[in-house]
Amino acid sequence: MIHARGLVQTFHTGRGKEKKAVQAVDGVDIDVAEGEVVGFLGPNGAGKTTTLRILTTLLRPTAGTATVAGYDVATQPVQVRRSIGYCSQVGSTFSGAYAGDEVVDHGMLYGMSRKDAVAKGQELFDRLQLDGLWRRMPKNMSGGQKRRLDIVMGLIHSPSLVFLDEPTTGLDPQARANLWEHIADLRTEQGATVFLTTHYLDEADALADRIVVIDRGRIVASDTSDNLKAQVAGDLVVLEVSADEHVAVARDRLGSLAPDVTVEGRHVRGRVARAGRVVPGLLRDLDAAGVALDSIEVARPTLDDVFLTLTGRSLRDAEAPAAGPDGDGPPADVPLPAEPSPTPGATSPTTGAAR
Ligand SMILES: Nc1ncnc2c1ncn2[C@@H]1O[C@H](COP(=O)(O)OP(=O)(O)OP(=O)(O)O)[C@@H](O)[C@H]1O
């Protein structure tokens, strides 16, 4: 569904002495198979949105190639746009019409008949729990409802590939959980392929079959959440021995399983691959050596541990402010190629990604 090779995006910002080049995307390869839900994870400013904008034809890459839904993003942007749904990070700019009318207009711009657009729109309103809001203006909707309306816009033409840029940013926990269910349904009920960006670890964990981690414009990992955690971080084992004289033995035994062991008082810590398999043997060994434990803790690694192991920084600490209106100059976007169905205020690739 998505095949990208060597994508590079360089932005030139500032003027005169302030002039500098920002390498937002720096040699990205991505492959997404049909039916996969892929989470694109990285801190602020890592290059997620820029990659997404290249894949949705909103930005022409400085270098590299990509095909999306079988079409080349550089030479067949119109076909790419017809094949995908896109919900941008900022959401749609709605025109002030009723939500239902916006959705129907949007469907018709994709070539649907009014009748089909109304039927599909109503079905999506039901499915995304927007029933009763057809004749409500989007500006009078809650954040969660607007986000769900964005998703209706992205799905009205039944795309088989959906791009979601930080779909739950700014929503309260309940609205997020609700939206997660709908995103999960996209695949199970519609068989759609989903590519979503997020900087929420729990979101990537909950939704994605596979997680692609980007940092400073480069892909640093790509695997299932479980495999990433198992391969990169390992489960954390913390032994609390009952007396100081047992510390050395506990450190040796845990050290035979874990590459790095740290000791703090009577606490001995190390990370082991698949703790469930090795901890019973470790406990037997310690028992046989006469080491008594006051407590043992085993914690599954988090995606933040994975990121820390991969980059030496915590995902949260790595959050860097994105270039904003602070003298960085105008965005270096290329003009968009002609689109057959320009649409006012809708979540199509034509309008949905203004940042
Ligand atoms: N139009 C632009 N002009 C100049 N620099 C840009 C532009 N768009 C993005 N950048 C810079 O490129 C880098 C990557 O930005 P991008 O928006 O792709 O990151 P991101 O991972 O999506 O971040 P976030 O999670 O904050 O959305 C950042 O340093 C950003 O400041």
PDBQT file of the ligand as one rigid body, heavy atoms in Angstrom, charges set to zero:
ROOT
HETATM    1  N1  LIG A 401       7.158  24.448   6.310  1.00  0.00    +0.000 N 
HETATM    2  C1  LIG A 401       8.236  24.328   7.098  1.00  0.00    +0.000 A 
HETATM    3  N2  LIG A 401       9.265  25.217   7.025  1.00  0.00    +0.000 NA
HETATM    4  C2  LIG A 401      10.343  25.075   7.808  1.00  0.00    +0.000 A 
HETATM    5  N3  LIG A 401      10.553  24.071   8.688  1.00  0.00    +0.000 NA
HETATM    6  C3  LIG A 401       9.567  23.160   8.822  1.00  0.00    +0.000 A 
HETATM    7  C4  LIG A 401       8.363  23.247   8.036  1.00  0.00    +0.000 A 
HETATM    8  N4  LIG A 401       7.577  22.204   8.378  1.00  0.00    +0.000 NA
HETATM    9  C5  LIG A 401       8.252  21.512   9.331  1.00  0.00    +0.000 A 
HETATM   10  N5  LIG A 401       9.451  22.083   9.582  1.00  0.00    +0.000 N 
HETATM   11  C6  LIG A 401      10.475  21.589  10.532  1.00  0.00    +0.000 C 
HETATM   12  O1  LIG A 401      10.769  20.258  10.182  1.00  0.00    +0.000 OA
HETATM   13  C7  LIG A 401      10.940  19.449  11.335  1.00  0.00    +0.000 C 
HETATM   14  C8  LIG A 401       9.955  18.306  11.310  1.00  0.00    +0.000 C 
HETATM   15  O2  LIG A 401       8.646  18.820  11.491  1.00  0.00    +0.000 OA
HETATM   16  P1  LIG A 401       7.335  17.899  11.480  1.00  0.00    +0.000 P 
HETATM   17  O3  LIG A 401       6.169  18.801  11.597  1.00  0.00    +0.000 OA
HETATM   18  O4  LIG A 401       7.397  16.967  10.338  1.00  0.00    +0.000 OA
HETATM   19  O5  LIG A 401       7.527  17.083  12.831  1.00  0.00    +0.000 OA
HETATM   20  P2  LIG A 401       6.471  16.178  13.605  1.00  0.00    +0.000 P 
HETATM   21  O6  LIG A 401       7.203  14.941  13.970  1.00  0.00    +0.000 OA
HETATM   22  O7  LIG A 401       5.229  16.039  12.817  1.00  0.00    +0.000 OA
HETATM   23  O8  LIG A 401       6.193  17.057  14.898  1.00  0.00    +0.000 OA
HETATM   24  P3  LIG A 401       4.820  17.249  15.715  1.00  0.00    +0.000 P 
HETATM   25  O9  LIG A 401       4.669  16.024  16.553  1.00  0.00    +0.000 OA
HETATM   26  O10 LIG A 401       5.120  18.459  16.521  1.00  0.00    +0.000 OA
HETATM   27  O11 LIG A 401       3.726  17.454  14.727  1.00  0.00    +0.000 OA
HETATM   28  C9  LIG A 401      10.781  20.385  12.518  1.00  0.00    +0.000 C 
HETATM   29  O12 LIG A 401      12.054  20.818  12.907  1.00  0.00    +0.000 OA
HETATM   30  C10 LIG A 401       9.966  21.513  11.952  1.00  0.00    +0.000 C 
HETATM   31  O13 LIG A 401      10.234  22.691  12.660  1.00  0.00    +0.000 OA
ENDROOT
TORSDOF 0
